[in-house]
Amino acid sequence: MVIITGKDLTIEEVVQVARYSDTVALAEEAQHAIQKARAYVEEKLAKGEVIYGLTTGFGEFQRYLFLLKTLEPYNIILLFLIPVEWETPCPSK
């Protein structure tokens, strides 16, 4: 089992999960860090603060602001718009 702490993930652990379907768990300290980060972001959003890439576009679209109610649909659409393609299939190793 690979335990994600947010501090010490190794290439070998990534390989264990990617190639051999090893199980993954999130360490308690990582869960607390995620909760703390989420609380921070939610506080900033509630205050209406501008956060690059979160309430704005990014790159050349950073000048565009998004309303809170449009953030979720925007992020879902963004996932589908990012082109990811390999010229040749990735090797299994």
N, CA, C and O of each residue as an XYZ file, in Angstrom:
372
protein
N       0.846     -1.182      0.000
C       0.000      0.000      0.000
C       0.889      1.242      0.000
O       1.882      1.316      0.723
N       0.511      2.204     -0.821
C       1.224      3.473     -0.888
C       0.442      4.498     -0.074
O      -0.746      4.719     -0.307
N       1.120      5.113      0.875
C       0.498      6.142      1.718
C       0.933      7.511      1.190
O       2.125      7.811      1.129
N      -0.036      8.330      0.812
C       0.253      9.674      0.304
C       0.295     10.647      1.481
O      -0.697     10.840      2.184
N       1.460     11.251      1.679
C       1.623     12.237      2.759
C       1.688     13.657      2.217
O       1.460     14.627      2.939
N       2.008     13.760      0.917
C       2.191     15.076      0.326
C       3.621     15.564      0.429
O       3.925     16.698      0.061
N       4.508     14.700      0.935
C       5.888     15.134      1.159
C       6.943     14.199      0.592
O       8.063     14.635      0.325
N       6.621     12.934      0.403
C       7.703     11.989      0.124
C       7.358     10.877     -0.869
O       7.862      9.761     -0.745
N       6.513     11.169     -1.840
C       6.157     10.169     -2.841
C       7.367      9.872     -3.718
O       8.035     10.791     -4.193
N       7.643      8.608     -3.928
C       8.798      8.214     -4.734
C       8.351      7.700     -6.099
O       7.194      7.323     -6.288
N       9.276      7.693     -7.032
C       9.010      7.129     -8.359
C       8.628      5.655     -8.222
O       7.732      5.172     -8.915
N       9.301      4.961     -7.339
C       9.011      3.530     -7.142
C       7.570      3.330     -6.691
O       6.918      2.377     -7.118
N       7.065      4.211     -5.838
C       5.678      4.094     -5.380
C       4.701      4.372     -6.522
O       3.677      3.699     -6.642
N       5.011      5.350     -7.349
C       4.163      5.639     -8.508
C       4.117      4.419     -9.430
O       3.052      4.052     -9.926
N       5.252      3.804     -9.654
C       5.320      2.603    -10.487
C       4.482      1.488     -9.877
O       3.762      0.796    -10.596
N       4.563      1.304     -8.577
C       3.781      0.254     -7.905
C       2.285      0.434     -8.146
O       1.556     -0.537     -8.345
N       1.841      1.680     -8.125
C       0.417      1.948     -8.340
C       0.070      1.842     -9.827
O      -0.916      1.203    -10.193
N       0.880      2.470    -10.680
C       0.577      2.527    -12.112
C       0.681      1.165    -12.790
O      -0.163      0.815    -13.614
N       1.697      0.409    -12.453
C       1.916     -0.859    -13.164
C       1.304     -2.063    -12.463
O       0.876     -3.020    -13.109
N       1.267     -2.009    -11.147
C       0.861     -3.203    -10.401
C      -0.402     -3.003     -9.573
O      -0.758     -3.849     -8.753
N      -1.076     -1.872     -9.795
C      -2.363     -1.589     -9.136
C      -2.295     -1.664     -7.618
O      -3.249     -2.091     -6.968
N      -1.172     -1.249     -7.058
C      -1.055     -1.192     -5.605
C      -2.114     -0.224     -5.072
O      -2.474      0.740     -5.748
N      -2.602     -0.475     -3.884
C      -3.614      0.398     -3.304
C      -2.965      1.675     -2.774
O      -1.767      1.718     -2.497
N      -3.793      2.715     -2.641
C      -3.317      4.025     -2.203
C      -4.203      4.510     -1.069
O      -5.421      4.334     -1.094
N      -3.574      5.122     -0.076
C      -4.314      5.731      1.029
C      -3.749      7.120      1.279
O      -2.581      7.391      1.000
N      -4.583      7.983      1.801
C      -4.181      9.340      2.125
C      -3.891      9.420      3.613
O      -4.752      9.115      4.438
N      -2.676      9.831      3.953
C      -2.285      9.940      5.354
C      -3.138     10.997      6.056
O      -3.612     11.944      5.429
N      -3.323     10.825      7.351
C      -4.129     11.767      8.122
C      -3.573     13.184      8.017
O      -4.340     14.140      7.901
N      -2.258     13.331      8.057
C      -1.656     14.671      7.954
C      -1.972     15.310      6.603
O      -2.167     16.522      6.525
N      -2.023     14.513      5.550
C      -2.359     15.031      4.228
C      -3.825     15.452      4.175
O      -4.167     16.461      3.559
N      -4.678     14.678      4.820
C      -6.096     15.032      4.873
C      -6.280     16.377      5.575
O      -7.076     17.206      5.132
N      -5.557     16.591      6.655
C      -5.645     17.866      7.376
C      -5.133     19.017      6.521
O      -5.717     20.100      6.524
N      -4.054     18.791      5.795
C      -3.499     19.827      4.918
C      -4.499     20.201      3.822
O      -4.649     21.376      3.489
N      -5.180     19.203      3.266
C      -6.180     19.448      2.229
C      -7.347     20.242      2.802
O      -7.824     21.191      2.178
N      -7.803     19.859      3.977
C      -8.909     20.575      4.620
C      -8.531     22.022      4.916
O      -9.344     22.929      4.735
N      -7.315     22.235      5.363
C      -6.837     23.594      5.658
C      -6.778     24.431      4.380
O      -7.192     25.590      4.376
N      -6.264     23.846      3.300
C      -6.175     24.552      2.022
C      -7.568     24.874      1.486
O      -7.807     25.964      0.965
N      -8.475     23.923      1.619
C      -9.845     24.163      1.143
C     -10.506     25.286      1.925
O     -11.178     26.138      1.343
N     -10.321     25.294      3.234
C     -10.898     26.356      4.067
C     -10.348     27.720      3.647
O     -11.086     28.704      3.591
N      -9.057     27.771      3.354
C      -8.421     29.008      2.912
C      -9.049     29.496      1.608
O      -9.407     30.667      1.481
N      -9.179     28.588      0.641
C      -9.746     28.959     -0.654
C     -11.199     29.389     -0.499
O     -11.611     30.392     -1.081
N     -11.970     28.650      0.269
C     -13.380     29.001      0.454
C     -13.530     30.360      1.122
O     -14.442     31.118      0.791
N     -12.640     30.672      2.060
C     -12.666     31.985      2.720
C     -12.396     33.096      1.703
O     -13.086     34.115      1.689
N     -11.399     32.892      0.865
C     -11.058     33.892     -0.153
C     -12.195     34.057     -1.154
O     -12.518     35.178     -1.550
N     -12.803     32.945     -1.565
C     -13.924     33.010     -2.498
C     -15.111     33.735     -1.880
O     -15.776     34.523     -2.552
N     -15.378     33.476     -0.613
C     -16.491     34.124      0.072
C     -16.294     35.635      0.148
O     -17.261     36.396      0.150
N     -15.035     36.063      0.211
C     -14.723     37.498      0.258
C     -14.692     38.120     -1.137
O     -14.561     39.335     -1.280
N     -14.814     37.280     -2.157
C     -14.810     37.781     -3.518
C     -13.433     38.145     -4.032
O     -13.309     38.933     -4.969
N     -12.396     37.581     -3.432
C     -11.035     37.890     -3.852
C     -10.716     37.233     -5.194
O     -11.232     36.166     -5.526
N      -9.865     37.894     -5.941
C      -9.436     37.369     -7.232
C      -8.258     36.434     -7.001
O      -7.262     36.810     -6.382
N      -8.384     35.208     -7.509
C      -7.328     34.203     -7.354
C      -7.002     33.669     -8.741
O      -7.843     33.052     -9.396
N      -5.781     33.911     -9.176
C      -5.346     33.493    -10.509
C      -5.617     32.012    -10.734
O      -5.247     31.169     -9.916
N      -6.263     31.709    -11.848
C      -6.522     30.327    -12.219
C      -7.702     29.694    -11.504
O      -8.126     28.595    -11.861
N      -8.235     30.369    -10.504
C      -9.388     29.828     -9.782
C     -10.627     30.667    -10.065
O     -11.668     30.140    -10.457
N     -10.507     31.972     -9.864
C     -11.614     32.861    -10.205
C     -11.330     33.594    -11.504
O     -12.151     34.380    -11.978
N     -10.164     33.332    -12.074
C      -9.827     33.886    -13.388
C      -9.456     32.733    -14.304
O      -9.259     31.599    -13.867
N      -9.369     33.056    -15.580
C      -8.771     32.099    -16.489
C      -7.280     32.082    -16.195
O      -6.825     32.727    -15.250
N      -6.529     31.361    -16.986
C      -5.086     31.394    -16.785
C      -4.407     31.621    -18.122
O      -5.018     31.496    -19.183
N      -3.125     31.959    -18.046
C      -2.408     32.291    -19.271
C      -3.017     33.518    -19.901
O      -3.263     34.516    -19.224
N      -3.262     33.449    -21.195
C      -3.796     34.607    -21.908
C      -5.223     34.960    -21.478
O      -5.712     36.042    -21.801
N      -5.885     34.070    -20.764
C      -7.259     34.322    -20.313
C      -7.336     34.823    -18.871
O      -8.421     34.878    -18.294
N      -6.202     35.186    -18.290
C      -6.200     35.605    -16.889
C      -6.994     36.880    -16.649
O      -7.393     37.153    -15.517
N      -7.227     37.657    -17.684
C      -7.972     38.908    -17.499
C      -9.473     38.684    -17.346
O     -10.207     39.615    -17.015
N      -9.931     37.463    -17.584
C     -11.354     37.153    -17.457
C     -11.662     36.642    -16.056
O     -11.009     35.725    -15.558
N     -12.658     37.243    -15.434
C     -13.098     36.812    -14.105
C     -14.322     35.916    -14.243
O     -15.139     36.091    -15.147
N     -14.433     34.955    -13.332
C     -15.569     34.045    -13.328
C     -16.394     34.250    -12.069
O     -15.849     34.443    -10.982
N     -17.689     34.209    -12.221
C     -18.575     34.260    -11.064
C     -18.540     32.908    -10.370
O     -18.307     31.880    -11.007
N     -18.772     32.914     -9.061
C     -18.744     31.658     -8.309
C     -19.656     30.606     -8.912
O     -19.289     29.432     -8.974
N     -20.836     31.005     -9.356
C     -21.779     30.017     -9.875
C     -21.316     29.409    -11.197
O     -21.854     28.386    -11.622
N     -20.333     30.017    -11.852
C     -19.853     29.471    -13.120
C     -18.550     28.686    -12.963
O     -18.076     28.096    -13.934
N     -17.966     28.665    -11.779
C     -16.680     28.000    -11.606
C     -16.744     26.501    -11.871
O     -15.887     25.959    -12.569
N     -17.737     25.836    -11.328
C     -17.808     24.383    -11.508
C     -17.987     24.006    -12.979
O     -17.235     23.174    -13.487
N     -18.958     24.592    -13.671
C     -19.080     24.252    -15.094
C     -17.822     24.610    -15.887
O     -17.433     23.867    -16.788
N     -17.189     25.727    -15.568
C     -15.958     26.132    -16.253
C     -14.875     25.073    -16.071
O     -14.208     24.697    -17.034
N     -14.697     24.594    -14.847
C     -13.652     23.605    -14.590
C     -13.936     22.279    -15.282
O     -13.009     21.612    -15.743
N     -15.184     21.897    -15.358
C     -15.536     20.655    -16.055
C     -15.249     20.799    -17.549
O     -14.671     19.903    -18.164
N     -15.656     21.927    -18.125
C     -15.393     22.175    -19.547
C     -13.894     22.212    -19.801
O     -13.421     21.674    -20.801
N     -13.150     22.837    -18.909
C     -11.701     22.956    -19.063
C     -11.040     21.586    -19.183
O     -10.113     21.408    -19.973
N     -11.512     20.626    -18.403
C     -10.949     19.277    -18.476
C     -11.081     18.674    -19.867
O     -10.200     17.946    -20.326
N     -12.178     18.978    -20.526
C     -12.408     18.422    -21.849
C     -11.710     19.209    -22.959
O     -11.520     18.697    -24.063
N     -11.332     20.444    -22.666
C     -10.708     21.280    -23.689
C      -9.195     21.147    -23.739
O      -8.574     21.541    -24.727
N      -8.601     20.608    -22.707
C      -7.151     20.472    -22.683
C      -6.769     19.289    -23.569
O      -7.060     18.140    -23.239
N      -6.125     19.572    -24.681
C      -5.776     18.466    -25.579
C      -4.590     17.673    -25.051
O      -3.538     18.231    -24.738
N      -4.775     16.388    -24.960
C      -3.693     15.504    -24.533
C      -3.605     14.398    -25.573
O      -4.553     13.642    -25.784
N      -2.459     14.321    -26.208
C      -2.306     13.326    -27.263
C      -0.850     12.922    -27.360
O       0.048     13.751    -27.214
N      -0.624     11.650    -27.607
C       0.713     11.143    -27.829
C       0.853     10.811    -29.298
O      -0.083     10.293    -29.907
N       2.014     11.101    -29.882
C       2.246     10.729    -31.270
C       2.270      9.223    -31.422
O       1.731      8.670    -32.380
N       2.905      8.569    -30.460
C       2.923      7.110    -30.447
C       2.471      6.668    -29.069
O       2.653      7.397    -28.094
N       1.890      5.493    -28.974
C       1.453      5.019    -27.650
C       2.613      4.986    -26.661
O       3.751      4.685    -27.023
N       2.304      5.298    -25.422
C       3.328      5.223    -24.375
C       3.700      3.769    -24.125
O       2.836      2.892    -24.144
N       4.948      3.518    -23.897
C       5.332      2.143    -23.578
C       4.755      1.747    -22.208
O       4.524      2.601    -21.352
N       4.534      0.469    -22.022
C       3.956      0.014    -20.754
C       4.939      0.147    -19.607
O       4.542      0.110    -18.442
N       6.226      0.301    -19.923
C       7.212      0.461    -18.861
C       7.742      1.837    -18.904
O       8.593      2.196    -18.091
